[in-house]
Structure formats: structure tokens, C-alpha cells
Amino acid sequence: MKNLYEPGQMVETTIVAIANDTVFIDLGLKSEGFVDKSEFITDSGELTIKEGDKVKVYFRGAKGDELYFTTKLAGQSAGKDMLENAWKNGIPVEGHVTQEIKGGYEVMIGTTRAFCPFSQMGYRERHQGADQKDTSQYIGQHLTFKIQEYKNDGRNIVVSNRVIREEQAKAELENLSSSLTVGSVVKGTVSRIESYGAFVNVGGFEALLPVSEISHVRVSNVADVLKIGQEVEAKIIRADWEKERVSISLKELEADPWDGIDQKFPVGTKLDAKISRVADFGIFINLAPAVDGLVHISKLPVERNTNLKQVYHAGDDITVTVDSVDLDEKRIALSPVVSNEEEENAHEYERNHANDDDGETYNPFAALLKNKK
């Protein structure tokens, strides 16, 4: 039975049982293969596998009819022959970073010395720029590597931790892509705030929350409504896993502020409100949170070519009436309300200047009355 596998041969199989310090894997034979349970336990003591999980392991050797496998080579199992097989077959090896030397690090794999260049240590975290660790902080760590070069009968060995990290990140990305799909509702933590939105850590991946998707209410400064470390619930609205880009929305989980707005503001309703913003074609009036109506320039007591931003300002009070409500287009048309005193002054102005040439003088209230006629 021991001749069925070559040292270092990779096997994809299924975990059939977990007992004490051993994980049993299915080999399709009369007996199972064995893997040390410790290889599946994190530094925090968490077991990362369960019965039925698919795993990738490498043949380490046989004791009688018992076949032993490993997810990586470590300690005394990393002899010269096994290291050469690890290089040829791409088997991960565990090494102890002992010191920083010229151009990189000295790494001990069992009793064998190897070299890891600076460029092959660590990994660039997704969407967070370069790895922030100082080079000296790797000293003393036990890390997993892949052998990139094996020369001079094992006297010159070059290893890479970055390759391992990239493979892990790719596997994590594949798992995330199957669970983080468009339409899914997820929970995450705000990790970064930018002028154009915020990044939210969702299962170890940073998704973008654009400023336009934070709320139905217009957000001018992201930092006013979100804080780093804040937990949020959001909906995935876009996902491009090839480019590792995911966009989420808080707004999608809010009630639509336009629901029932035609009942709240029926045609003819008179309102005291404030100007929310001024455009070239009219002024927007805030009626309710995230709901603005428009007074078109043609209904304002100004000449058509007037620069509205010199006449009206955000925050100014104004009284308006509702002319129409279009729920499908989310538009509300408004007209300004002229007081009785203003209207009488305008009528008197018209009477006194009935014979004046048009354009010599201008009265905005008279203009408004003409627009209303």
C-alpha cells in the first residue's frame, strides 16, 4: 500500500472523521489516511475543518499500512529528500524566521537554512496599500512558505511567504464571491472614510460604500454620519470579483421617502419651507427628509435670464403651493405664494405703469402676476 503514493504527491480528498489528535481522510482504500489535527488549528486554538470538508494534502510517508499526509512540511519531517519533493511538487513548508540578513531573511525549515527576499515576505492587503509591517517584526515568527529555488543539493534554497498569502487570499476571495452576491444583505465594520464614501470590512474584504448610497438624505461630509469602527448593515448593489470591487448601499435598506408623498402633499397644499439648493433653471424646496420640490424659473418673479444664485440662497424661507406630484419620476412641481400685501402692491404698480414701455423698469411681483395670468 505504501507504494501507491510518491513522497510529496498531492491528494484532494474528504475528511471522514476527527478524533483526538488525528484527522482521518478518505483514500478510497480499505484504510484511511492520517493528518495531524494540529495542522488545522489556528494560533487562537480554532479548528478550521469539519467532517465532510474537502482538503488538499501531500503524502508524507508510510508506517506499515498507515499512510501519513500533511498540509505542509515542518520540523524533522522536512528532511533533504522531502524538501526537494516539496520544491518539485509545490508543497508548502513551515519555517522559523530567525534573523534579518542582506536582502531578506534567514528562515530555518527544520534544520535546513533557507533565504526569503524582502519582496517575498507578507502580502499587500486588498484595498489597503502595502503591508504596513516593519521588516523586523517578522523575526521570530513561524510562517508558511513555498520553495521557489532549490540548488546545490539543497544548500541554496529560496522561499516565498507572499506566494502562500496570495493563494490564501485567492481562496478567500472565491469563498466570498459565492456568498457576497448582488442583492445580499451583509453586516460589516467601517474601516476607512474618504471624501467619496467609506470602505466597509465585510468578512475580511473591503467593500465600497459610495457617498450617494449612504442615505436618501443628501450627505455632504461622510465623516458627519459614519465613524471608523461603526458596524453597519448594507445591501450589495454591484460585484466585480475579477477586479475585486464590491459596492454596497445603506440607502437600499431604508424606506423610500417618496412612498405616500402624494398623500402627504396633495395638489394645492400650501407650505412654509426652506430653499435647499439653487440651480440655473429654478430653486429646490425641501418638503421632507430626502424630498425636494422644484419651483421652475418660469414661476419665479424674475426675468428668465436672471442669475438665481444672486437672488435666492440655500436656507432662505419661502412659502409655496404644490402644483403636481409625479411619483414615478419623483418630481414635485411648486409655485411660490405671494402675500396679499405683495399682490396688492403689484396690482398698484401695474395700474401706475400701465402705459410704460415694457422693459424700462422691472417689478418681480408684477412679473409673477403676469406669469399667473
Secondary structure as the mmCIF struct_conf table of DSSP 4:
data_model
#
loop_
_struct_conf.conf_type_id
_struct_conf.id
_struct_conf.beg_label_comp_id
_struct_conf.beg_label_asym_id
_struct_conf.beg_label_seq_id
_struct_conf.end_label_comp_id
_struct_conf.end_label_asym_id
_struct_conf.end_label_seq_id
HELX_RH_3T_P HELX_RH_3T_P1 LYS A 2 LEU A 4
BEND BEND1 TYR A 5 TYR A 5
TURN_TY1_P TURN_TY1_P1 PRO A 7 GLY A 8
STRN STRN1 MET A 10 ALA A 19
TURN_TY1_P TURN_TY1_P2 ASN A 20 ASP A 21
STRN STRN2 THR A 22 ILE A 25
BEND BEND2 GLY A 28 SER A 31
STRN STRN3 GLY A 33 ASP A 36
HELX_RH_3T_P HELX_RH_3T_P2 LYS A 37 PHE A 40
STRN STRN4 ILE A 41 ILE A 41
TURN_TY1_P TURN_TY1_P3 ASP A 43 SER A 44
BEND BEND3 GLY A 45 GLY A 45
STRN STRN5 LEU A 47 LEU A 47
TURN_TY1_P TURN_TY1_P4 GLU A 51 GLY A 52
STRN STRN6 LYS A 54 LYS A 63
TURN_TY1_P TURN_TY1_P5 GLY A 64 ASP A 65
STRN STRN7 GLU A 66 THR A 70
BEND BEND4 THR A 71 LYS A 72
STRN STRN8 LEU A 73 LEU A 73
HELX_RH_3T_P HELX_RH_3T_P3 GLY A 75 SER A 77
HELX_RH_AL_P HELX_RH_AL_P1 LYS A 80 ASN A 89
TURN_TY1_P TURN_TY1_P6 GLY A 90 GLY A 90
STRN STRN9 VAL A 93 ILE A 101
TURN_TY1_P TURN_TY1_P7 LYS A 102 GLY A 103
STRN STRN10 GLY A 104 ILE A 109
TURN_TY1_P TURN_TY1_P8 GLY A 110 THR A 111
STRN STRN11 THR A 112 PRO A 117
HELX_RH_3T_P HELX_RH_3T_P4 PHE A 118 GLN A 120
BEND BEND5 MET A 121 GLY A 122
TURN_TY1_P TURN_TY1_P9 ARG A 126 HIS A 127
BEND BEND6 GLN A 128 GLN A 128
BEND BEND7 ALA A 130 ALA A 130
HELX_RH_3T_P HELX_RH_3T_P5 THR A 135 TYR A 138
TURN_TY1_P TURN_TY1_P10 ILE A 139 GLY A 140
STRN STRN12 HIS A 142 LYS A 151
HELX_RH_3T_P HELX_RH_3T_P6 ASN A 152 GLY A 154
TURN_TY1_P TURN_TY1_P11 ARG A 155 ARG A 155
STRN STRN13 ASN A 156 SER A 160
BEND BEND8 ASN A 161 ASN A 161
HELX_RH_AL_P HELX_RH_AL_P2 ARG A 162 SER A 179
BEND BEND9 LEU A 180 LEU A 180
TURN_TY1_P TURN_TY1_P12 VAL A 182 GLY A 183
STRN STRN14 VAL A 185 GLU A 194
TURN_TY1_P TURN_TY1_P13 SER A 195 TYR A 196
STRN STRN15 GLY A 197 VAL A 202
TURN_TY1_P TURN_TY1_P14 GLY A 203 GLY A 204
STRN STRN16 PHE A 205 PRO A 210
HELX_RH_3T_P HELX_RH_3T_P7 VAL A 211 GLU A 213
BEND BEND10 ILE A 214 ILE A 214
BEND BEND11 HIS A 216 VAL A 217
BEND BEND12 SER A 220 SER A 220
HELX_RH_3T_P HELX_RH_3T_P8 VAL A 222 ASP A 224
TURN_TY1_P TURN_TY1_P15 VAL A 225 VAL A 225
TURN_TY1_P TURN_TY1_P16 ILE A 228 GLY A 229
STRN STRN17 GLU A 231 ASP A 240
TURN_TY1_P TURN_TY1_P17 TRP A 241 GLU A 244
STRN STRN18 ARG A 245 SER A 249
BEND BEND13 LEU A 250 LEU A 250
HELX_RH_3T_P HELX_RH_3T_P9 LYS A 251 LEU A 253
BEND BEND14 GLU A 254 GLU A 254
HELX_LH_PP_P HELX_LH_PP_P1 ALA A 255 ASP A 256
TURN_TY1_P TURN_TY1_P18 PRO A 257 GLY A 260
HELX_RH_AL_P HELX_RH_AL_P3 ILE A 261 LYS A 264
BEND BEND15 PHE A 265 PHE A 265
TURN_TY1_P TURN_TY1_P19 VAL A 267 GLY A 268
STRN STRN19 LYS A 270 ALA A 279
TURN_TY1_P TURN_TY1_P20 ASP A 280 PHE A 281
STRN STRN20 GLY A 282 ALA A 288
TURN_TY1_P TURN_TY1_P21 PRO A 289 ALA A 290
STRN STRN21 VAL A 291 HIS A 296
HELX_RH_3T_P HELX_RH_3T_P10 ILE A 297 LYS A 299
BEND BEND16 LEU A 300 VAL A 302
TURN_TY1_P TURN_TY1_P22 ARG A 304 ASN A 305
HELX_RH_3T_P HELX_RH_3T_P11 LEU A 308 GLN A 310
TURN_TY1_P TURN_TY1_P23 VAL A 311 VAL A 311
TURN_TY1_P TURN_TY1_P24 ALA A 314 GLY A 315
STRN STRN22 ASP A 317 ASP A 326
TURN_TY1_P TURN_TY1_P25 LEU A 327 LYS A 330
STRN STRN23 ARG A 331 PRO A 336
HELX_LH_PP_P HELX_LH_PP_P2 VAL A 337 SER A 339
HELX_RH_AL_P HELX_RH_AL_P4 ASN A 340 ASN A 352
TURN_TY1_P TURN_TY1_P26 HIS A 353 ASN A 355
BEND BEND17 ASP A 356 ASP A 356
HELX_LH_PP_P HELX_LH_PP_P3 ASP A 357 ASP A 357
TURN_TY1_P TURN_TY1_P27 ASP A 358 GLY A 359
BEND BEND18 GLU A 360 THR A 361
HELX_RH_AL_P HELX_RH_AL_P5 PRO A 364 LYS A 372
#
